[in-house]
């Protein structure tokens, strides 16, 4: 499964020697996952993979009565 690449620029600037933080939030719609398993979201910055976030999809749980 592959998604269209999202490209953009983000400037994060601290003041003096202070560190700076920025939060990125993406809304992904129409994402269809066909079966239980692992979906991995990979973050690339300047064409370098800097991290990934695994999403584990479980199958539907049976309700026991």
Residue pairs with C-beta under 8 A, 6 or more apart in sequence:
1 33
1 39
3 28
3 31
6 26
10 22
10 24
12 20
12 21
12 22
13 20
14 20
33 39
33 57
35 57
36 57
36 58
36 59
37 56
37 57
38 54
38 55
38 56
38 57
39 54
39 55
39 57
40 52
40 53
40 54
40 55
41 52
41 53
41 54
41 55
42 49
42 51
42 52
43 49
43 50
43 51
43 52
43 53
44 50
